Amino acid sequence: MLDSHNAYFSVEQTADLTDLGAGLLRRWDNDDIFHPAQSDPNRKRPMSRLYSFRDVVTLRTLAQAREFGVSGHELRKVARLIEEHPETSWDSTQIYILGHKVYFSYTDVQRDRHLLASKPLGQQAMPEILTIDIAKVHSDAERRLQQLTERTPEQIGTTEQNRFVVGGVEVFAGTRIPVESVAELLRDGWNPDEVLANFPRLTEADLQLVQSRLDAEPSLLAG
């Protein structure tokens, strides 16, 4: 089973896991709503944004809040509240959305219950209208991650192109990972273990395919 704590995901993979478009993820990064765990100052480089599994859970939470009509300004506050609390508290953490206010309810290490708000609380909150349970979001993200990593034996070590997948560029079969992006990393000196750690869906056979092409013609996959 994939170790989600050590895995990182590209923009395209994160889009699949969170139901948020790749363009929206990039815009949220640029607009300071949500930044990936690892990033290159030059965002135009391949794989300049890498998201952790914790990022995925936070983004899926933000996706639900967005569906409930929470504004980008408020989503930024929700993201910060989640970042400030460890994963160990997620089992008892809920987000309540009442009108234009977002309430963040959690239990601390002393088992005391707290209620924070994205705006001044004012009057006592009424019973929640919309609720996001982060523990459920976490479980769902784990399930989707395992589904994402499943490839058939026939897909291993092969590539495919579909004009509806990542703009029609060549990707590893059964994934949205561009072959060119991995080739770029290998050119930059990444070793196979580093590539596989950051692309848990890939295998040694996939990397051997790319390396054989580069050995035969180094400029073949040049962008």
N, C-alpha and C positions, 0 to 999 in steps of 0.2 A: 504493500500500500504506500502511496506517495506520502512523504513527510512534509506536510503543509507548512511546518514552522521554518523549514529551510529553503522552500521553493520561492522563486520569483517569476513574475509573469510579464510578458510584453503588453503593450497597449491593446493589441488585437485579442490576446488571450483574456485580458482583464475585461474587455468589452463583452466577450462571450460569457464570462462568469458573473457579470453584474447586470447584464441587460442594459448597459449604457453604451452609446455609440463611441467608437474610437475618437471621433472628432470632438465629442462632448468631453471626454476625459482630457484631451489635450487642452481644450478651452478652460476647463476647471483648473488645470495646472497653471495656465497662463494668467487666469483671473484670480489666483490665490484662494480658490475655494478648497481645492484638495491637491496636495503634491504627492507624487509617488515616493516610496521609501528610499529608492535609489534613483539618482538622476545625474545626467551629464549637463554641465552649464551650456553646452552647445546642443540644444534640443533638436537640431537638424541631423545629428549623427544617428546611425542605426542603433536601435535599442538604447536610446538616450533616456527612456523612461522605463523603469522596472518596478512593478508593484509586488508587495509582499501579500501573504494570505491575510494578514491583519488588515491591510489596505482593502482587500476584496470585501471583507466583512463590513468595513466602514462604508465603502462605496455602495454595497447592496442596501445598507441602512439608509444612506442618502437617496438612493434611487426610490425607495419606498416613500420617504418623506417628500420627495419631489412629486411623486404621483398624487400625494395628498395636498399639493398646492403650496408647499413651503418654498419660499423665494430663495434665490441664490445667496443673498445676504444672510438669511437665516441658516441655510445649509452650511455655510462656512462656520457658523457658531456651533452647530451640531457636530461637525467634524472635529472641532477643537475639543468639545466636551468628551467625545469618545476617546480621542488621543490621550486625554489626561487621566484616563482610568484604565487600569490593567485588565487583561483578558480574564483574570481570575474573578472579576466582579461581574462579568457579562451575564452569568446565570441569573442574576437578580437585578438586571438593568432593563428599564423600559423607557421608551420615549413616548410622551403623550402630546398630541397636537390638538390644540383647542383654538379655533379661529386662526389668528395670525401669530399665536404664541406657541413655542415649543418648550415642553417641560421634560427634564432629564431626571429620572428617579433611579437611585442606586443605593446599595448597602455597602458601607465601608468595612474595614477589617475588624472593627469593634462591633460589627453587626448593627450599627446604627443606620437608620434610614434617612436619606437626604433627598431633597427636591430642589433642583436648580432650574432656572428659566433662561431662555435666550433673550428675554426682555424682562424689565422689572416686574415682579410678581403681581403687585397691586392687590386686587381682591383674591381671596382664596380660590384656587382652581376648582371648577365644577368637575363632576365625574368625567373621565376622558371620553372624547368622541372618537378619536382615532389613536390606535396604539401600535407601536413597533416594539416587539420583544427581541432584543439583540441575541439572546440565546437561540431563538428559533432561526434568526438570520444566519447565525454561525453554523447551525446544523445543516441548513439548506445549502450554504456555501460549500461545506464539506462534501455534501452529496453531489453537487454540480461539479466540483473539482474532480471527483473520482470518475464521473461520467466523461469529463473533458479529456482525461488521460487514457481512455480506452481506445485502442486502435486494433484493427484486425491484423492477423499475420500477413495478409496480402499487402497491407499498406506500409509495412515496415521497409525502409530502404528504398521507397519509391516516391515520386513527386506527382503533382497534378496541377492543372490550371483550370479555373472556372471564372468567367468574367463577373460572376456575382460574389466571388470570394476574394477579399483583399484587392479589389480592383483588377483581378485577372492575372496577377503576377504568379510565378511558379511558387508553389508551397509544398511542404512535405505532406504526402497523402494522409488524409484524416485529420489534418490540423489547419490552422490559419498562420502558420509560421513560415515567412518567406525564406526560400532557399538562399536568396541573395544576402539576407541579414546575417545568417549563420556563416556564410562565406566571408563576409566582412569581418566578423569576429575572429575567424581563423586567421585571416590576413593580419589582423591587429595583434596576433600573438596569443590569443586565448588557447589554452590546452583543452583537449576533449572533455576532461572531467569538469572543467569550469563551464563549458557550454551545456553539458548534460545537466549540471546542477541548476542552471538557470532556465533550461528547457526540459522539464521532466517528461514531456511527451515524446521526446526524441530518443533514439537509441544509437548505439555505436554504428549500426548499419547505415543509419541516416548520415552520420558524420563521414563515414567512409565514402559514401556516394559523393558528397561535396568535395572531400579531399582528393578523390580520384579525378574529378573534373579540374580542380585547381592544378593538380600535378600535370595533367595533360595540356592544359591551356590556362595559365594564371589569369588572363584577362577575360576569360569566357563569361564570368559572372560579374564583371566590373560594372558598377552603376554609372 
